[in-house]
Amino acid sequence: MGRLRDRIAEARGAGSPRLGVLLVLALLAAFFSLVTLKEQQPEGARAARLLAAQLDALPAGAQALAVGRDSDEDRRFTAAVAALLHRRPGAAVQTVNGEPAAVRDALAALAAGGQAPTVIVPESYAAVVRGIAAALPALGGTTVLSPPTYRWPTFLLASNLRNVANQIAVIAILAIGMTMVIITAGIDLSVGSLIALAAVIVAWTIGRLGGEGAPTPAMLLAGVVTIALCSLAGAFSGLVVTRFRVPPFIATLGMMQVASGLAYIISQGRPIYHIPERFVALGRGIDPLLAVPWAVWLMAALYIAAHLLMGRTVLGRYLYAVGGNPEAARLAGVPVNRVLLFAYVASAALAGLGGVVMASQLRSGAPTYGVMYELYVVAAVVVGGTSLSGGEGTIAGTLVGALIIAVIQNGMNLTNVESYTQKVVLGLVILGAVLLDRARRRHRPGGGA
């Protein structure tokens, strides 16, 4: 019993990701920051603030027109410009967000009134607006202001970092459950198909509860039902593993096929739409205070809860004990079968939640979602330091592993690496992580050959 406790303490090691994993993440971030260093065009409210001095220099009573495309960033830009100019006494400012035709109409209306306004526009739209102004003879005295460019890595742009976090949210959520399963020396290959099944079920259920007019309680009910049904699928896999002693690889491979087939049957092989616009808040919505996607906040809350479960509860110790030596754990009084069942149910439930988030991000449900996600999830867990032999790993390490996978994928996208090469790189990353784990275990005292 004492040796078992020592082994659990060693496996929980601890509790934070290895320094080497953090170093790898830092080096990857530094590398992609260096190779994506380029001239940047500021956007949003920040771009407006860069023009503050020039706006303050405008004469009293100046006529201004803030122009931008019909996008979130450009709407933030025109709103910030208007706010800055409204502080000036006598200043008159209009805002236009739209296609070039809408901008031309606004400029033509000002020209008809004999006014030559100062046009404030983001640098990305400036050339178009200057061309429109030049084509209107009555606007010969028009001044076009745009924020100055600056050199900065594309990788480190706030919009790109938010995109990375939002894209990794689903994989990171699934990786929590996969970590628990792999710590018990198992594996769950069904999570990718369960994403597709969950997305289809939640979209189908919302459609039956009102479609695009479904109220918020109906959407919440659809999400809960979806997660519950996926949990039942995980319970079935867990029972096959614990009661019939079927290897986890085979049991979850079978469930992968079942879940994929059910997703195609329910959806009849077609995407399911007619989801309310409000439903996308979970997947695409952004916290207005810190500008962090809600899906990322959900992911962070789940990681905190999982970290506490694995590091501070009896159940967490049991998971490590079962993975380290199931027979010793059984003799020590650990309910091995129930612990394994919990791991597979948790993995499936989180896959169901991931499917709901993906349906929210894409505002639809389709049986093609989640393809190869089991590979990405296993990669995140293994790269984060969890041993495929079981009994060792941390939730914090898994989060770092998920970030490493996300940084590699995003960096390759930014540097225009083709998708086939990305698969090769991802495969090599997984192999490298597994080989390092095997080498570490072999050189550990008592690790054997």
Secondary structure, DSSP 8 states (H G I E B T S, - for coil): -HHHHHHHHHHTTTSS--HHHHHHHHHHHHHHHHHTEEEE---HHHHHHHTHHHHHTS-TT-EEEEEE-SSHHHHHHHHHHHHHHHTSTT-EEEEEES-HHHHHHHHHHHHHTT---EEE--HHHHHHHHHHHHT-GGGTT-EEE----EEEEGGG-HHHHHHHHHHHHHHHHHHHHHHHHHHTT---TTHHHHHHHHHHHHHHHHHHTTGGG--HHHHHHHHHHHHHHHHHHHHHHHHHHHHS---HHHHHHHHHHHHHHHHHHHHTTS-B----GGGGHHHH-B-TTT--BHHHHHHHHHHHHHHHHHHHSHHHHHHHHHHH-HHHHHHTT--HHHHHHHHHHHHHHHHHHHHHHHHHHHTSB-TTTTTTHHHHHHHHHHHTT--TTSS---HHHHHHHHHHHHHHHHHHHHTT--HHHHHHHHHHHHHHHHHHHHHHHHHSTT---
